[in-house]
Structure formats: structure tokens, C-alpha cells
């Protein structure tokens, strides 16, 4: 997610539809409590560094 790839680029690499990538990203964002990729990356880095979990 930290790599600046579009949903279309990710989908092409995985052999799936771009809409599938977007739906999975939406689910990840919801789980992390964020609304976009930059916030998701920051949240994941915080969690990996032992930051607050909730």
C-alpha cells in the first residue's frame, strides 16, 4: 500500500478486476479507521512501531 500504484496497476499484477482491488482497500481502510491510502500507511506504521491500537 505504501507503493504509489493505482488500483488498475495492482489489479493487473494480481490478475483481478480494479473494482476488486478498490473494494478490498475500502475494507482495509474501514478496519484501520481511515479513509484513504496515506492515512492507512501512517496507521499501519504506527501499529508496527507499537503505537496505540484503538
Helices and strands as residue ranges (DSSP letters): H 7-14, H 18-32, H 37-48
